[in-house]
Amino acid sequence: MGQTATITGIVLDENNTPLSNVNITANDIGTSTDENGFYILEIIADTKNKIIFSHIGHMKVVLENLVLTTNETYEFNPVLKTDAIQIDGVTITPTGKRNVEGIVTIAPEVVRKIPGANAGVENVLKLLPGVTSNNELSTQYSVRGGNYEENLVYVNEIEVYRPFLIRSAQQEGLSFVNSDLVQSLKFSAGGFQAKYGDKLSSVLDITYKNPTNFGLRADVSFLGASIAVETTSKNKRLSSVTGVRYRDNSLLVNSQQTQSNFNPVFADAQSYLTYTFSRKFNLNFLGNLALNIYENEPLTRQTNFGTINNPQALLVFYEGEESNRYTSALGGLKANYYPNENTTLKLISSVYHAIEDENSDVIAQYELGQVNTDLGSEELGEVVATRGLGTQFNRARNSLDALIFSLAHKGIYKKDNKALEWGVSYKHEDIRDKLMESEFLDSAGFSIRPPNPEFVNNQPEEPFDAPITAFEGVDAINFVTTNRFSAYVQIGNQKEFKNSTLYYNIGARAHHWYVTAKDNGTSSQTVFSPRFQITIKPEWKKDMLFRLSGGIYYQPPFYRELRDETGTVNPNVKAQKSIHLVLGNEYSFLLWDRPFTLLSEGYYKALNDVNPYTLEDVRIRYSASNNAEAYSYGFEMRLNGAFVPGTESWISLGYLETKENIDQRGYISRPTDQRLKMGILFQDYIPTISNLRMYLNLIYSTGVPGGSPSYADPYVFQNRLRDYKRADLGISYIFAEANNKYPKKERLRRFDELSVGFEIFNLFNNQNSITNTWVRDVDSKQQFAVPNFLTSRVFNLRLRMKL
């Protein structure tokens, strides 16, 4: 009975005017709306509640069978009319509502509490069965066989973007989404509606808060700090939520095998404001400014690999440094107009500007050989019997200036159980890119040239007189502009059909764009994308529903997809096409008198006009040609519920296979061919000390393909990385929370939330690898795949509070 949840919202009358002094009761507790029709009420969690809204001159609205999990916030905005309204038998799942659209909802409190090296929204998404990332230093993720660039991200319907030049997760800094500002989170792993944009894999739909009173939230740890402030004016017309974050990844990176002087500074500031001019019109503003400064002076590295019978080691001594700076700014303005209770009209505009600079001069002198395994030797673990000596010099002078402007109109008309949605948009992209990279290889005093015909020689037996040439180099300057026009329309309806409830949504998108690349010409293309979702809930004793969704999805090429491995832009690259089909089931039931939900989905994607790519950590290099076809299929299950009373946990399991056929040479595994994936999110507490809480997330996934060396044929190199295994543990003591506040005379009475705890990242100290470094043995010409290992076990302290 001590575990509570919250229901909140605004009560309106028939004219869409907020009603004050509406009585709201739930069992033996109650409240009333303020002068703006706003209410907030705490109810008992993990049990059925009956909520009654009553007001003089209006008929009651009754919400029955409402089941919420502990600390969950559910928004409900009823309309009181002069006629009788009865909302009877509403079935609410443990996540807060019945999902007929196939979208997963995750409580913001879960996002904020679950530990992880990159704690936040993406940290929790990676525990879902179809979401994959084998890099705890990255906030990027792939979904059901897609790559990192196939995912849509919206914040209050404003599309957000990721940096372009990022090549290492250490440089990434902060995720755009600030979890302290989040009110709701929705995620679709495929088969999403036409109102969402043109990508192949997934949609992450974030809604930031509209606060109703003052609040202050702070989070401090060894990895950084964040603070979020919620404000509202006296007349409730103006509200704002603002967050500032700072992060230092050196605690994590210094646990890797490469010893370095690492100085990262990642900081951002975000603000979301709402001003209500009248009950029919309000204005929203989203602003973000992010600064990521990455400075790294690598010193030494030793990586042991090979087998027990033939242990190998790579010993590297470094000189030089990297200095990278990524700055981005986003401003978005959204106007909402409600001409009547059935219609909503929106006008959304945004400007995104990014300036990214990469400067690197790193010399790596390496020694490749066998490891001394003699337990009695003073040189145990050191490199002996050297097989290769060499020097590698990497140089980069990259800069990118990206400006993206968008303007869109969206509309919704709802009446009874029917909904009509439409939208049109225009987007202008202006990319100015200078790419200058080179890699020189030297061994035993001579330079290794590229394996091209003009460089064939017999070194070192015979002298070869030619200028020193980079083994791999790119030198390009590109100016690319893209103009995009898109539109969508979709119709949704819910009705009774043969003793069952049927919901359907049918829609389509059209997208036309033209690309202009300086010195490379102009190209244009138009695509049409029909999509559908059908859900049926039979009137069975068991609470089940079935979903079928799919359509034809396109991904029009963005700038990076137009640029090939030489840095040349090909404006004729077509949109990648995917025929997508998803079949799902949702079964809600009571176990141990607590709510649980079992979600199951099977999916299949057939991809055409595929633009093949290689993956180096989180850096994607496209071939800039549509010379492949591919497929993905899999099956996923997730059991979600209150395994421990008053908490939300889940277990997920997924199987995935994705392969591609390049130039009709046969199918090989794509870089994201994950196969098996298991994720566990678990929350617990000590019954006798209920304020002592434990949060645990575990991930196991089989290894993905490890890539291939430069200029190599991917059909030859199909080895896989080791399995990814990771556990992050957090233990906190809760001094105060929403349903456990201190008495007025206590010093801590001002805190709505206060907790202190510690986190252990990579609890079992597993050696996970993200990619391979390919080292050449000059004598035998053999290349060795040396794994790049990720972080080891790391300890972190954390303080969280809310006023």
C-alpha positions in Angstrom: 0.0 0.0 0.0 3.0 2.3 0.4 3.9 2.0 -3.3 2.2 4.8 -5.3 1.8 6.1 -8.9 0.6 9.4 -10.3 -2.3 10.3 -12.6 -2.2 13.8 -13.9 -3.7 16.0 -16.6 -6.2 18.8 -17.5 -10.0 18.5 -17.2 -11.9 20.3 -20.0 -15.5 21.1 -20.8 -17.4 20.7 -24.1 -15.9 23.9 -25.4 -12.4 22.8 -24.7 -12.2 25.2 -21.7 -10.3 24.1 -18.6 -12.6 23.4 -15.7 -11.7 24.4 -12.1 -12.8 22.8 -8.9 -13.5 19.4 -10.5 -13.6 16.7 -7.8 -11.3 13.7 -8.5 -11.5 10.7 -6.2 -9.7 7.4 -6.2 -10.9 5.0 -3.6 -10.5 6.9 -0.3 -8.3 9.7 -1.6 -9.1 12.7 -3.7 -8.1 16.2 -5.0 -9.5 18.9 -7.2 -8.5 20.9 -10.3 -6.9 24.4 -10.0 -8.1 27.5 -11.9 -6.3 26.1 -15.1 -8.1 22.7 -14.9 -4.9 21.0 -13.9 -4.8 18.1 -11.4 -2.4 15.6 -9.9 -3.3 12.7 -7.8 -1.2 9.9 -6.2 -2.9 6.5 -6.3 -1.9 3.0 -5.1 0.3 1.2 -7.6 0.1 -2.4 -8.9 -3.6 -2.7 -8.1 -6.9 -1.8 -9.9 -8.1 1.8 -9.2 -11.4 3.5 -10.0 -11.0 7.2 -10.7 -14.1 9.5 -10.7 -14.3 13.0 -12.1 -17.3 15.0 -11.0 -18.4 18.7 -11.3 -21.7 20.6 -10.7 -23.6 20.8 -14.0 -21.7 18.1 -15.7 -22.0 14.3 -15.8 -19.3 12.1 -14.2 -16.4 10.6 -16.0 -15.4 7.3 -14.6 -12.0 5.6 -15.3 -12.0 2.0 -14.2 -9.4 -0.8 -13.8 -6.5 1.6 -13.9 -3.3 -0.3 -13.0 0.0 1.6 -12.8 3.4 0.6 -11.7 5.3 2.2 -8.8 6.4 5.8 -9.5 4.7 5.7 -12.9 3.1 8.9 -14.2 0.0 8.5 -16.4 -1.6 11.4 -18.2 -5.4 11.5 -18.6 -7.3 14.5 -20.0 -11.0 13.9 -19.7 -13.8 16.1 -21.3 -16.8 16.6 -19.0 -20.1 17.1 -21.0 -23.7 17.6 -20.1 -24.5 14.1 -21.4 -23.5 11.0 -19.5 -20.0 9.7 -20.2 -18.9 6.3 -18.9 -15.3 5.1 -19.6 -15.9 1.6 -18.6 -13.5 -1.3 -18.4 -10.4 0.5 -19.7 -7.6 -2.0 -19.7 -4.3 -0.5 -18.7 -1.0 -2.4 -19.1 1.9 -2.3 -16.6 3.5 0.3 -18.9 0.6 2.7 -18.5 -1.7 2.0 -21.4 -2.7 -0.5 -24.0 -0.5 -0.1 -27.1 -2.4 -0.7 -30.3 0.2 1.0 -32.3 3.0 -1.4 -31.5 5.1 1.3 -29.7 7.0 0.5 -26.5 6.6 3.0 -23.6 9.3 3.2 -20.9 8.8 5.2 -17.7 11.2 8.1 -17.4 12.1 7.1 -13.8 13.4 3.8 -15.1 15.7 5.7 -17.6 17.0 7.9 -14.8 17.7 5.2 -12.3 19.2 2.3 -14.3 23.0 2.3 -14.1 25.3 2.3 -17.2 28.5 3.7 -18.6 26.3 6.0 -20.7 23.3 6.3 -18.4 20.2 7.6 -20.1 17.6 6.8 -22.7 19.9 4.8 -25.0 21.2 2.8 -22.0 17.7 1.4 -21.4 16.9 0.9 -25.1 19.9 -1.4 -25.4 18.1 -3.8 -23.0 15.2 -4.3 -25.5 15.5 -7.4 -27.6 15.8 -5.8 -31.1 18.2 -3.1 -30.1 21.9 -3.8 -30.3 25.1 -2.0 -29.3 28.3 -3.8 -28.3 30.0 -0.6 -27.1 29.2 0.8 -23.7 31.0 4.1 -24.6 28.5 4.8 -27.4 25.0 6.1 -27.3 24.4 4.9 -30.8 22.5 1.7 -31.5 21.3 -0.5 -34.3 17.8 -2.0 -34.6 16.9 -5.3 -36.2 19.9 -5.5 -38.5 20.0 -1.8 -39.4 23.0 0.5 -38.9 23.4 3.5 -36.6 22.1 5.9 -39.2 18.8 4.2 -39.8 17.0 5.4 -36.6 14.7 8.4 -36.3 14.9 10.5 -33.1 12.3 13.2 -32.3 12.0 15.5 -29.3 8.5 17.1 -29.1 8.1 16.3 -32.9 11.4 18.1 -33.7 13.9 15.8 -35.5 17.4 15.8 -33.9 20.7 14.8 -35.5 23.9 13.2 -34.4 27.5 14.3 -35.2 28.8 13.4 -38.6 32.6 12.8 -38.2 32.5 10.7 -35.0 34.9 7.8 -35.5 35.3 6.6 -31.9 32.9 6.2 -29.1 35.3 8.0 -26.8 34.6 11.2 -28.8 30.8 11.0 -28.6 30.2 12.9 -25.4 26.5 13.2 -24.4 23.4 11.9 -26.0 21.1 14.6 -27.3 18.2 13.4 -25.1 18.5 14.8 -21.5 16.7 12.2 -19.4 16.0 14.7 -16.6 13.7 16.6 -18.9 11.8 13.7 -20.3 8.1 13.3 -19.6 7.4 10.3 -21.9 9.3 8.0 -24.1 8.0 5.9 -27.0 10.0 3.5 -29.2 9.1 1.5 -32.3 11.5 -1.1 -33.6 9.8 -1.3 -37.0 6.5 -1.2 -38.9 5.9 2.4 -37.6 3.2 4.8 -39.0 3.4 7.1 -42.0 3.5 10.2 -39.8 7.1 9.3 -38.8 9.8 10.1 -41.3 11.8 8.1 -43.8 14.3 5.8 -42.2 14.6 2.0 -42.4 14.8 0.8 -38.8 13.2 2.6 -35.8 11.6 5.6 -34.2 12.5 7.1 -30.8 9.7 9.6 -29.9 10.6 11.8 -26.8 8.3 14.3 -25.1 9.8 16.9 -22.8 7.9 18.1 -19.7 5.5 21.0 -19.3 6.0 21.6 -15.6 3.2 23.0 -13.4 5.3 24.2 -10.5 9.0 24.8 -9.5 11.3 21.9 -9.3 15.1 21.4 -9.2 16.8 18.1 -9.9 20.6 17.4 -9.6 22.7 14.4 -10.3 26.4 14.3 -9.4 28.9 11.4 -9.9 32.6 10.7 -10.7 31.6 10.8 -14.4 30.1 14.3 -14.3 27.1 16.3 -13.2 23.7 17.5 -14.4 21.2 19.9 -13.1 17.6 20.5 -14.3 15.2 23.3 -13.4 11.5 23.4 -13.8 9.7 26.8 -13.6 6.2 28.2 -14.2 4.8 31.7 -14.1 2.2 32.8 -11.6 -0.5 32.8 -14.2 0.6 29.3 -15.5 1.0 30.7 -19.0 4.7 30.3 -19.3 6.5 27.1 -18.3 10.1 26.0 -18.9 12.4 23.1 -18.2 16.1 23.6 -18.6 19.0 21.2 -18.2 22.8 21.6 -18.1 25.1 18.6 -18.2 28.8 18.0 -17.9 30.6 14.7 -18.5 34.2 13.4 -18.3 34.8 10.0 -19.7 38.4 9.7 -18.5 37.3 7.4 -15.7 36.0 4.9 -18.2 38.6 5.3 -20.9 41.6 5.1 -18.6 40.5 1.6 -17.8 41.3 0.5 -21.3 44.5 -1.1 -22.5 45.8 2.0 -24.2 47.5 4.2 -21.6 47.0 7.9 -22.5 46.7 11.5 -21.3 43.1 11.9 -22.0 41.3 15.2 -21.5 37.6 15.2 -22.6 35.2 18.0 -22.0 31.6 17.3 -22.9 28.9 19.8 -22.0 25.5 20.9 -23.2 22.6 23.1 -22.3 19.0 22.5 -23.3 15.7 24.3 -22.7 12.1 23.6 -23.5 9.6 26.5 -23.1 5.9 26.7 -23.5 3.8 29.8 -23.6 0.0 29.5 -23.6 -1.6 32.6 -25.3 -5.1 31.2 -25.0 -6.9 27.9 -24.7 -6.7 27.6 -28.5 -3.1 28.6 -29.1 0.3 27.9 -27.5 3.9 28.1 -28.6 6.8 25.8 -27.8 10.6 26.4 -28.1 13.3 23.8 -28.0 17.0 25.0 -27.8 20.2 23.0 -27.5 23.9 24.0 -27.5 26.5 21.2 -27.2 30.3 21.4 -27.0 32.5 18.3 -27.2 36.2 18.8 -26.9 38.3 15.7 -27.2 42.1 15.7 -26.5 44.1 12.5 -26.4 47.8 11.9 -26.1 48.2 8.1 -26.3 51.3 6.6 -24.7 51.5 2.8 -24.7 49.4 -0.2 -25.4 49.8 -4.0 -25.0 47.1 -6.3 -26.2 47.3 -10.1 -25.7 45.4 -12.3 -28.1 45.7 -15.6 -29.9 45.2 -19.0 -28.3 46.5 -20.8 -25.2 48.9 -22.8 -27.3 50.0 -19.8 -29.4 49.6 -16.6 -27.4 50.3 -13.4 -29.3 50.9 -9.8 -28.2 50.9 -6.4 -29.8 53.0 -3.8 -28.0 52.7 -0.2 -29.2 54.5 3.0 -28.3 52.8 6.2 -29.3 53.9 9.7 -30.1 51.7 12.6 -31.1 48.1 13.6 -30.1 44.5 14.0 -31.2 42.6 17.2 -30.9 38.9 17.1 -31.9 36.1 19.6 -31.4 32.4 19.1 -32.1 30.0 22.0 -31.7 26.3 21.9 -32.5 23.3 24.1 -32.0 19.6 23.4 -32.5 16.7 25.8 -32.3 13.1 24.6 -32.9 9.8 26.5 -32.7 6.4 24.8 -32.6 3.0 26.5 -32.8 -0.1 24.6 -31.7 -3.6 25.8 -32.7 -6.8 24.1 -31.6 -9.7 25.6 -33.6 -12.2 23.2 -32.0 -12.2 20.2 -29.8 -11.7 17.8 -32.8 -8.9 19.6 -34.6 -5.2 20.3 -33.9 -3.0 22.3 -36.3 0.8 22.5 -35.9 3.5 24.5 -37.5 7.1 23.3 -36.7 10.4 24.9 -37.8 13.9 24.1 -36.8 17.5 25.0 -37.6 20.5 22.8 -36.8 24.1 23.9 -37.2 27.2 21.8 -36.6 30.9 22.6 -36.9 33.2 19.6 -36.5 37.0 19.6 -36.6 39.3 16.7 -36.3 43.1 17.1 -36.1 45.3 14.1 -35.5 49.0 13.3 -35.8 49.7 10.0 -34.1 52.8 7.8 -34.7 52.5 4.2 -33.5 55.6 2.0 -33.3 54.6 -1.5 -32.8 56.1 -4.9 -32.0 54.3 -8.1 -32.8 55.4 -11.4 -31.3 54.8 -14.3 -28.9 54.2 -13.9 -25.2 56.4 -15.4 -22.5 54.3 -17.9 -20.7 57.0 -19.3 -18.3 55.6 -18.8 -14.8 59.1 -18.8 -13.3 60.5 -16.1 -15.7 61.0 -12.5 -14.7 59.8 -11.6 -18.2 56.4 -13.3 -17.8 53.8 -11.7 -20.1 56.3 -9.7 -22.1 56.8 -10.0 -25.9 59.5 -12.4 -27.0 60.3 -13.9 -30.4 59.3 -10.8 -32.3 57.7 -11.5 -35.7 57.2 -8.0 -36.8 58.4 -4.4 -36.2 56.8 -1.4 -37.8 55.7 2.1 -37.6 52.2 3.5 -38.4 51.6 7.2 -38.9 48.0 8.5 -38.9 47.2 12.0 -39.9 43.9 13.8 -40.2 42.7 17.3 -41.0 39.0 17.0 -41.3 36.4 19.7 -41.0 32.7 19.8 -41.6 30.1 22.5 -41.5 26.5 21.4 -41.7 23.4 23.6 -41.8 19.9 22.0 -41.8 16.7 24.0 -42.0 13.2 22.4 -41.8 9.6 23.7 -41.9 6.6 21.5 -41.5 2.9 21.6 -41.0 1.0 18.8 -39.2 -2.7 18.4 -38.6 -5.0 16.0 -36.7 -8.7 15.6 -36.8 -10.4 13.3 -34.4 -14.0 12.4 -34.0 -15.4 9.5 -32.0 -12.9 6.7 -32.6 -11.7 8.0 -36.0 -8.6 10.0 -36.6 -7.2 11.7 -39.7 -3.6 12.9 -39.7 -1.7 14.8 -42.4 1.5 16.7 -42.8 3.8 18.4 -45.3 7.4 19.5 -44.9 10.4 21.1 -46.5 14.0 20.6 -45.5 17.2 22.2 -46.8 20.6 20.7 -46.1 23.9 22.5 -46.8 27.0 20.5 -46.2 30.6 21.8 -46.6 33.1 19.1 -45.9 36.9 18.9 -46.1 38.3 15.4 -45.7 42.1 14.9 -45.4 43.3 11.6 -44.0 46.4 9.5 -44.5 48.0 6.4 -43.1 51.7 5.6 -43.6 53.1 2.1 -42.8 56.8 1.6 -42.3 58.7 -1.6 -41.4 62.4 -2.3 -41.1 63.2 1.1 -42.7 61.1 0.9 -45.8 57.6 2.2 -46.5 54.7 -0.1 -47.4 52.9 1.2 -50.4 49.3 0.5 -51.4 48.7 -2.9 -53.1 47.8 -1.2 -56.4 49.4 -2.2 -59.8 51.5 0.9 -60.1 53.2 0.2 -56.8 54.1 -3.5 -57.4 57.7 -4.0 -56.2 60.0 -6.5 -54.6 61.0 -4.7 -51.4 63.2 -5.1 -49.6 65.2 -7.4 -51.9 65.2 -4.9 -54.7 65.3 -1.1 -54.4 62.2 0.8 -55.4 62.6 4.5 -56.2 59.3 6.3 -55.9 57.9 9.1 -53.7 56.7 8.0 -50.3 53.0 7.3 -50.7 50.3 6.8 -48.0 49.2 3.2 -47.7 45.7 4.6 -47.4 44.7 8.2 -48.0 41.7 10.4 -48.7 41.8 14.0 -49.9 38.6 15.6 -50.9 36.6 18.9 -50.6 32.8 18.6 -51.0 30.0 21.2 -51.2 26.6 19.5 -51.2 23.1 20.9 -50.9 19.9 18.9 -50.7 16.3 20.1 -50.9 13.6 17.7 -49.7 9.8 17.9 -50.0 7.7 15.3 -48.2 4.0 14.7 -47.3 2.0 12.1 -45.5 -1.6 11.2 -44.7 -3.0 8.5 -42.5 -6.4 7.3 -41.3 -7.0 5.5 -38.0 -10.2 3.9 -36.7 -11.3 1.7 -33.9 -14.5 -0.3 -34.0 -16.2 -3.5 -32.9 -15.8 -6.5 -35.2 -17.4 -9.9 -34.5 -17.1 -9.6 -30.7 -13.6 -8.2 -31.0 -12.2 -4.7 -30.9 -10.4 -3.8 -34.2 -8.0 -1.0 -34.7 -6.4 -0.1 -37.9 -4.2 2.7 -39.3 -3.5 3.1 -43.0 -1.3 5.8 -44.5 1.4 6.7 -47.0 4.3 9.1 -47.4 5.7 10.7 -50.5 9.3 12.1 -50.6 11.0 14.1 -53.4 14.5 15.4 -53.2 17.2 16.7 -55.4 20.9 16.8 -54.6 23.5 19.2 -56.0 27.1 18.3 -55.6 29.7 20.9 -56.7 31.7 19.5 -59.6 29.7 16.2 -59.5 26.3 17.2 -60.9 22.7 17.1 -59.8 20.2 14.3 -59.2 16.6 13.9 -58.0 14.3 11.1 -57.0 10.8 10.5 -55.7 9.6 7.6 -53.6 6.2 6.6 -52.3 5.9 4.7 -49.0 2.5 3.0 -48.0 2.3 1.7 -44.5 -0.3 0.0 -42.3 -1.0 -1.2 -38.7 -3.8 -3.6 -37.7 -4.6 -4.6 -34.2 -7.3 -6.9 -33.0 -8.3 -7.6 -29.4 -10.6 -10.7 -29.1 -13.1 -10.8 -26.3 -11.4 -13.7 -24.6 -11.0 -14.5 -21.0 -7.2 -14.1 -21.5 -6.2 -10.4 -22.1 -4.6 -10.7 -25.5 -4.2 -8.6 -28.6 -2.6 -9.3 -31.9 -0.8 -6.8 -34.2 0.2 -6.9 -37.9 2.1 -4.0 -39.4 4.4 -3.2 -42.2 4.8 -1.4 -45.5 7.4 -0.2 -47.9 10.0 1.9 -46.2 12.7 4.1 -47.9 15.8 5.8 -46.6 16.7 8.7 -48.9 20.5 9.2 -48.8 21.9 11.7 -46.4 25.3 13.3 -47.0 27.4 10.5 -45.6 25.6 7.9 -47.7 26.6 9.9 -50.8 30.4 9.9 -50.0 32.4 6.9 -51.0 35.7 5.6 -49.6 37.8 8.0 -51.6 35.7 11.0 -50.4 34.0 11.5 -53.7 30.3 12.4 -53.6 28.0 10.5 -55.9 24.7 12.4 -56.1 23.0 9.5 -58.1 22.8 7.2 -55.0 19.2 6.0 -54.7 17.1 5.6 -51.6 17.5 2.2 -49.9 14.3 0.3 -49.9 12.8 -2.2 -47.4 9.7 -4.2 -47.5 8.9 -4.7 -43.8 6.4 -7.0 -42.1 5.9 -7.4 -38.3 3.6 -9.8 -36.5 3.2 -9.4 -32.8 1.2 -10.5 -29.7 0.7 -8.9 -26.4 -0.6 -10.9 -23.4 -1.3 -9.2 -20.1 -1.9 -11.4 -17.0 -1.7 -11.4 -13.2 1.1 -13.5 -11.6 1.5 -13.5 -7.8 -1.3 -11.0 -7.8 0.8 -8.5 -9.8 0.5 -7.3 -13.4 2.8 -8.8 -16.1 2.9 -8.5 -19.9 4.5 -10.8 -22.4 5.3 -9.2 -25.7 6.3 -11.3 -28.7 7.2 -10.2 -32.3 8.4 -11.8 -35.4 9.7 -9.7 -38.3 11.1 -9.9 -41.9 12.8 -7.2 -44.0 13.6 -7.6 -47.7 16.0 -4.8 -48.7 16.8 -3.6 -52.2 19.1 -0.9 -53.6 21.3 -1.4 -50.6 24.2 0.9 -50.1 26.9 -1.4 -48.6 29.1 0.0 -45.8 31.9 -0.9 -43.5 31.8 -0.3 -39.8 34.8 0.8 -37.7 33.5 1.2 -34.2 30.8 3.8 -34.7 32.3 5.2 -37.9 30.3 4.2 -41.1 31.9 4.3 -44.5 29.5 3.8 -47.4 30.4 2.5 -50.9 28.0 5.2 -52.3 26.5 2.8 -54.8 23.3 0.7 -54.7 25.0 -2.6 -55.7 23.6 -4.9 -53.1 20.5 -6.6 -51.8 19.9 -7.8 -48.2 17.4 -9.3 -45.8 16.8 -9.4 -42.0 14.5 -11.6 -40.0 14.2 -12.5 -36.4 12.0 -13.2 -33.4 11.8 -11.3 -30.0 10.2 -11.8 -26.6 10.0 -9.5 -23.6 8.4 -10.3 -20.3 7.7 -7.1 -18.4 6.2 -6.7 -14.9 6.5 -6.4 -11.2 8.9 -9.4 -10.4 9.4 -7.7 -7.1 6.3 -5.8 -5.6 6.4 -2.1 -6.4 9.1 -2.3 -9.1 9.3 -2.7 -12.9 11.7 -5.2 -14.4 11.9 -7.2 -17.6 13.7 -10.0 -19.4 14.1 -9.9 -23.2 15.3 -12.4 -25.7 15.9 -12.0 -29.4 17.2 -13.8 -32.5 18.4 -11.9 -35.6 20.0 -12.9 -38.9 20.9 -10.3 -41.5 22.9 -10.9 -44.7 23.7 -9.0 -47.9 24.6 -10.0 -51.5 27.0 -7.5 -53.1 27.3 -7.6 -56.9 25.6 -11.0 -57.0 28.5 -12.7 -55.4 26.4 -14.5 -52.8 25.1 -13.7 -49.3 27.5 -12.8 -46.4 26.8 -11.5 -42.9 26.2 -7.8 -42.6 28.3 -5.8 -40.0 25.2 -5.9 -37.7 24.5 -9.7 -37.9 24.0 -10.1 -34.1 22.2 -13.4 -33.9 21.4 -14.0 -30.2 20.7 -11.2 -27.7 19.4 -11.3 -24.1 18.8 -8.3 -21.8 17.7 -8.1 -18.2 16.6 -5.1 -16.3 16.0 -5.9 -12.7 15.0 -3.7 -9.7 14.9 -4.9 -6.1 15.0 -3.8 -2.5 15.5 -5.3 0.9 12.0 -5.9 2.5 13.2 -4.9 6.0 15.1 -1.9 4.6 12.8 -0.8 1.8 14.8 2.3 1.1 17.9 0.3 0.1 17.4 -0.3 -3.6 19.3 -2.3 -6.2 19.3 -1.7 -10.0 20.8 -4.2 -12.4 21.1 -4.5 -16.1 22.7 -7.4 -17.9 23.4 -7.9 -21.6 24.6 -10.9 -23.5 24.9 -11.0 -27.2 26.8 -13.1 -29.7 29.7 -11.5 -31.6 29.2 -9.5 -34.7 31.5 -9.7 -37.8 34.9 -8.2 -37.0 35.4 -6.4 -40.3 38.3 -6.6 -42.7 41.6 -4.7 -43.2 42.0 -1.8 -45.7 41.6 -2.7 -49.4 40.5 -6.3 -48.4 37.7 -8.3 -49.8 34.9 -8.6 -47.2 34.0 -12.0 -48.7 37.4 -13.2 -47.5 37.2 -11.8 -43.9 34.2 -13.2 -42.2 35.5 -13.8 -38.7 33.5 -12.7 -35.7 34.3 -10.7 -32.5 33.9 -12.4 -29.2 30.5 -12.5 -27.5 29.5 -9.3 -25.7 28.8 -9.8 -22.0 28.2 -7.0 -19.6 26.6 -6.3 -16.2 26.1 -2.9 -14.5 25.0 -2.7 -10.9 23.7 0.2 -8.9 22.9 0.3 -5.2 21.2 3.3 -3.7 19.8 4.4 -0.3 16.7 6.5 -0.7 16.5 9.2 2.0 13.4 10.8 0.4 11.0 10.1 -2.5 7.5 11.1 -3.6 5.8 8.7 -1.2 8.3 8.9 1.6 9.0 12.5 2.6 10.4 13.8 5.9 8.1 15.5 8.4 8.0 19.3 8.3 10.4 19.7 11.2 13.1 17.6 9.7 16.1 19.2 7.9 15.6 17.1 4.8 11.9 18.0 4.5 12.7 20.2 1.4 13.7 17.2 -0.7 11.2 15.5 -2.8 13.9 13.0 -3.7 17.3 12.3 -2.2 19.4 9.2 -2.8 23.1 8.3 -2.4 24.7 5.2 -3.9 27.4 3.5 -5.9 27.6 1.9 -9.3 29.9 -0.9 -10.6 30.2 -0.9 -14.4 31.2 -4.2 -16.0 30.6 -6.0 -12.7 32.3 -9.3 -13.8 35.2 -7.5 -15.6 34.5 -9.1 -19.0 36.9 -8.3 -21.8 34.6 -7.1 -24.6 35.9 -6.0 -28.0 34.5 -3.5 -30.4 36.6 -3.8 -33.5 39.9 -5.3 -34.8 43.2 -3.6 -35.5 44.8 -5.3 -38.4 48.6 -5.6 -38.1 50.8 -6.9 -40.9 53.7 -9.4 -40.4 56.1 -8.1 -43.1 58.0 -11.4 -43.4 55.0 -13.6 -44.0 52.7 -10.9 -45.3 50.1 -12.4 -42.9 47.7 -9.9 -41.2 46.6 -10.5 -37.6 43.3 -9.3 -36.2 44.1 -7.7 -32.9 41.0 -7.0 -30.8 40.3 -3.5 -29.5 39.1 -4.1 -26.0 36.5 -2.0 -24.2 36.4 -0.8 -20.6 37.1 -3.0 -17.6 35.5 -2.9 -14.2 34.9 0.7 -13.0 33.5 2.0 -9.7 31.4 5.2 -9.5 29.7 7.1 -6.7 26.4 8.9 -7.4 24.2 11.5 -5.6 20.7 12.3 -6.9 18.3 14.9 -5.5 15.1 16.7 -6.4 13.5 19.7 -4.7 
